[in-house]
Amino acid sequence: MAAVNGRQRTIHNAIKSGNIVELEAMVRDGASVNELDSTKHHFTPLHWACYHGTLECVHWLLWAGADPSVVSPRGWTPAHVAAIRGNDACIQALANNGVSLCARDHRDITPSHMAAAHGNSFTLHSLLRAGVEVNVVDKQGWTPLHYAAFHGRLGCLQLLMRWGAIIDEVEKAGNTAAHLAAMEGHLSCLKFLVAESVDVWKCLGARNNNGETVGMLAEHFYKQDIVEYISNIEWERTHPDEAQNMSFPAHVAAYTGDLEHLQMLIDNQIVNINERDDKGSTPAHKAAGQGHMDILHWLLEMGADMTIVNKAGETPRDVARRFARLAVVHLLTPGNDDVGDAIIDAASSTEAVPESKLRVDDKDARGRAKKKMEELERLLEIAVKNYIQLGGVIKADQKKQHEEREFRRNVANLEAQLEFERNRREKLEAKLDQYKQDVAYLTDQLDNLTDVKDVCEATKSRIVKKRPATSCRRDEGVFVRRNQHRTQFKIH
């Protein structure tokens, strides 16, 4: 304990402010890394580091021998606190240092239960990647799926289902996740659970220990939107023929898969492509429920609106998921990217995903991490992982960077060579054009000389043919009279 500005400053205060230098100095002066604070929480420094998300403090405390198994009066370990606060970086640091993430509090609640209840989907994902059981139960028989459904955490629901959560698992009162979602009025979660169920009737018709179904619980707790949703599903499933006959002609064509009839109705403007029936469904809803891919492809090409919801609050994609039309779901998914749905839906859901901002000096943190790695040889592997997490660069990364630099250098050389060849080609093409012009000029000159020669030959021929019959010879030569003009030709 140290005095700062007249006040007593403890190791817990240093942790809360993220002052790693002060923390190290206090431990050197005799402060315990497992000291409990005087508040009602009775947290250790490691608890507070996970609470505030001071990652470097978490690393330093673990290096210094802090006990990660110490629990608070509620039975919470530092992993519980990190899961509640959504500090997934601290969860990863605990996992890298071999800390168990399966610890239970007094109610047998694990960090994965906490992460699901608080909607921290990224933290939950880190826990599952570390090997935590996805269907672990507490004293009430609740799995993380039950907690996510009860608290309306849609992103966590989707993530748990992708990791193999059992959708029809019941707790001690006989409630499934669907019961809990309906009880609390979380319509989006209930829709997802119904869409993921192999048997919709089994999901909605399951009864708890009191004999109550999902719909009965929704009525009991006055969740009117849930009641309307279930009523619309039950009516459509129990009266498929009536639903078809009561629809408009375009809906009947879409339901039966008659693409030609549907095209005729829409092309001739007899019906609107987004026309709704008495249940608020469009032709796209009918085609999606029956899995008619050719009709949906044509509707998409014609610009049909796939975001329209019916009275049950479902889009065509929701209807396809409810009827397990996976190909239709893939077609109607924006971007047709199914791989990242869990992360995308988790990020776009209404749940809060707190993520702390680390306020540490990266350069100093890497230096301290590297120094500790050299001192503790037996913890080399752990220190390397922490060093990487703090932003350090290891030899493998340096080798990769060197290869990238070599690659960029080779690319630059090839580009320079390509530019040289391009310039050389342009010069050769310019010379070729000049040679063509010279050839054309010489050809013209040759043609002109040929024409002059022809004229001369013709002239000479005419002169010979027109020579007069009478002439007088003189010593000087021969004179010929022609057209009153005298021309003298001297013959030698």
Secondary structure in CASP SS format (residue, H / E / C, confidence):
PFRMAT SS
TARGET T0000
AUTHOR 0000-0000-0000
METHOD secondary structure of the structure
MODEL  1
M C 1.00
A E 1.00
A E 1.00
V E 1.00
N C 1.00
G C 1.00
R E 1.00
Q E 1.00
R E 1.00
T C 1.00
I H 1.00
H H 1.00
N H 1.00
A H 1.00
I H 1.00
K H 1.00
S H 1.00
G C 1.00
N C 1.00
I H 1.00
V H 1.00
E H 1.00
L H 1.00
E H 1.00
A H 1.00
M H 1.00
V H 1.00
R H 1.00
D C 1.00
G C 1.00
A C 1.00
S C 1.00
V C 1.00
N C 1.00
E C 1.00
L C 1.00
D C 1.00
S C 1.00
T C 1.00
K C 1.00
H C 1.00
H C 1.00
F C 1.00
T C 1.00
P H 1.00
L H 1.00
H H 1.00
W H 1.00
A H 1.00
C H 1.00
Y H 1.00
H H 1.00
G C 1.00
T C 1.00
L H 1.00
E H 1.00
C H 1.00
V H 1.00
H H 1.00
W H 1.00
L H 1.00
L H 1.00
W H 1.00
A C 1.00
G C 1.00
A C 1.00
D C 1.00
P C 1.00
S C 1.00
V C 1.00
V C 1.00
S C 1.00
P C 1.00
R C 1.00
G C 1.00
W C 1.00
T C 1.00
P H 1.00
A H 1.00
H H 1.00
V H 1.00
A H 1.00
A H 1.00
I H 1.00
R H 1.00
G C 1.00
N C 1.00
D H 1.00
A H 1.00
C H 1.00
I H 1.00
Q H 1.00
A H 1.00
L H 1.00
A H 1.00
N H 1.00
N C 1.00
G C 1.00
V C 1.00
S C 1.00
L C 1.00
C C 1.00
A C 1.00
R C 1.00
D C 1.00
H C 1.00
R C 1.00
D C 1.00
I C 1.00
T C 1.00
P H 1.00
S H 1.00
H H 1.00
M H 1.00
A H 1.00
A H 1.00
A H 1.00
H C 1.00
G C 1.00
N C 1.00
S H 1.00
F H 1.00
T H 1.00
L H 1.00
H H 1.00
S H 1.00
L H 1.00
L H 1.00
R H 1.00
A C 1.00
G C 1.00
V C 1.00
E C 1.00
V C 1.00
N C 1.00
V C 1.00
V C 1.00
D C 1.00
K C 1.00
Q C 1.00
G C 1.00
W C 1.00
T C 1.00
P H 1.00
L H 1.00
H H 1.00
Y H 1.00
A H 1.00
A H 1.00
F H 1.00
H C 1.00
G C 1.00
R C 1.00
L H 1.00
G H 1.00
C H 1.00
L H 1.00
Q H 1.00
L H 1.00
L H 1.00
M H 1.00
R H 1.00
W C 1.00
G C 1.00
A C 1.00
I C 1.00
I C 1.00
D C 1.00
E C 1.00
V C 1.00
E C 1.00
K C 1.00
A C 1.00
G C 1.00
N C 1.00
T C 1.00
A H 1.00
A H 1.00
H H 1.00
L H 1.00
A H 1.00
A H 1.00
M H 1.00
E H 1.00
G C 1.00
H C 1.00
L H 1.00
S H 1.00
C H 1.00
L H 1.00
K H 1.00
F H 1.00
L H 1.00
V H 1.00
A H 1.00
E H 1.00
S C 1.00
V C 1.00
D C 1.00
V H 1.00
W H 1.00
K H 1.00
C H 1.00
L H 1.00
G H 1.00
A C 1.00
R C 1.00
N C 1.00
N C 1.00
N C 1.00
G C 1.00
E C 1.00
T C 1.00
V H 1.00
G H 1.00
M H 1.00
L H 1.00
A H 1.00
E H 1.00
H H 1.00
F C 1.00
Y C 1.00
K C 1.00
Q H 1.00
D H 1.00
I H 1.00
V H 1.00
E H 1.00
Y H 1.00
I H 1.00
S H 1.00
N H 1.00
I H 1.00
E H 1.00
W H 1.00
E H 1.00
R H 1.00
T H 1.00
H C 1.00
P H 1.00
D H 1.00
E H 1.00
A H 1.00
Q H 1.00
N H 1.00
M C 1.00
S C 1.00
F C 1.00
P H 1.00
A H 1.00
H H 1.00
V H 1.00
A H 1.00
A H 1.00
Y H 1.00
T H 1.00
G C 1.00
D C 1.00
L H 1.00
E H 1.00
H H 1.00
L H 1.00
Q H 1.00
M H 1.00
L H 1.00
I H 1.00
D H 1.00
N C 1.00
Q C 1.00
I C 1.00
V C 1.00
N C 1.00
I C 1.00
N C 1.00
E C 1.00
R C 1.00
D C 1.00
D C 1.00
K C 1.00
G C 1.00
S C 1.00
T C 1.00
P H 1.00
A H 1.00
H H 1.00
K H 1.00
A H 1.00
A H 1.00
G H 1.00
Q H 1.00
G C 1.00
H C 1.00
M H 1.00
D H 1.00
I H 1.00
L H 1.00
H H 1.00
W H 1.00
L H 1.00
L H 1.00
E H 1.00
M C 1.00
G C 1.00
A C 1.00
D C 1.00
M C 1.00
T C 1.00
I C 1.00
V C 1.00
N C 1.00
K C 1.00
A C 1.00
G C 1.00
E C 1.00
T C 1.00
P H 1.00
R H 1.00
D H 1.00
V H 1.00
A H 1.00
R H 1.00
R H 1.00
F C 1.00
A C 1.00
R C 1.00
L H 1.00
A H 1.00
V H 1.00
V H 1.00
H H 1.00
L H 1.00
L H 1.00
T C 1.00
P H 1.00
G H 1.00
N H 1.00
D C 1.00
D C 1.00
V C 1.00
G C 1.00
D H 1.00
A H 1.00
I H 1.00
I H 1.00
D H 1.00
A H 1.00
A H 1.00
S H 1.00
S C 1.00
T C 1.00
E C 1.00
A C 1.00
V C 1.00
P C 1.00
E C 1.00
S C 1.00
K C 1.00
L C 1.00
R C 1.00
V C 1.00
D C 1.00
D H 1.00
K H 1.00
D H 1.00
A H 1.00
R H 1.00
G H 1.00
R H 1.00
A H 1.00
K H 1.00
K H 1.00
K H 1.00
M H 1.00
E H 1.00
E H 1.00
L C 1.00
E H 1.00
R H 1.00
L H 1.00
L H 1.00
E H 1.00
I H 1.00
A H 1.00
V H 1.00
K H 1.00
N H 1.00
Y H 1.00
I H 1.00
Q H 1.00
L C 1.00
G C 1.00
G C 1.00
V C 1.00
I C 1.00
K H 1.00
A H 1.00
D H 1.00
Q H 1.00
K H 1.00
K H 1.00
Q H 1.00
H H 1.00
E H 1.00
E H 1.00
R H 1.00
E H 1.00
F H 1.00
R H 1.00
R H 1.00
N H 1.00
V H 1.00
A H 1.00
N H 1.00
L H 1.00
E H 1.00
A H 1.00
Q H 1.00
L H 1.00
E H 1.00
F H 1.00
E H 1.00
R H 1.00
N H 1.00
R H 1.00
R H 1.00
E H 1.00
K H 1.00
L H 1.00
E H 1.00
A H 1.00
K H 1.00
L H 1.00
D H 1.00
Q H 1.00
Y H 1.00
K H 1.00
Q H 1.00
D H 1.00
V H 1.00
A H 1.00
Y H 1.00
L H 1.00
T H 1.00
D H 1.00
Q H 1.00
L H 1.00
D H 1.00
N H 1.00
L H 1.00
T H 1.00
D H 1.00
V H 1.00
K H 1.00
D H 1.00
V H 1.00
C H 1.00
E H 1.00
A H 1.00
T H 1.00
K H 1.00
S H 1.00
R H 1.00
I H 1.00
V H 1.00
K H 1.00
K C 1.00
R C 1.00
P C 1.00
A C 1.00
T C 1.00
S C 1.00
C E 1.00
R E 1.00
R C 1.00
D C 1.00
E C 1.00
G C 1.00
V E 1.00
F E 1.00
V E 1.00
R E 1.00
R E 1.00
N C 1.00
Q C 1.00
H E 1.00
R E 1.00
T E 1.00
Q E 1.00
F E 1.00
K C 1.00
I C 1.00
H C 1.00
END
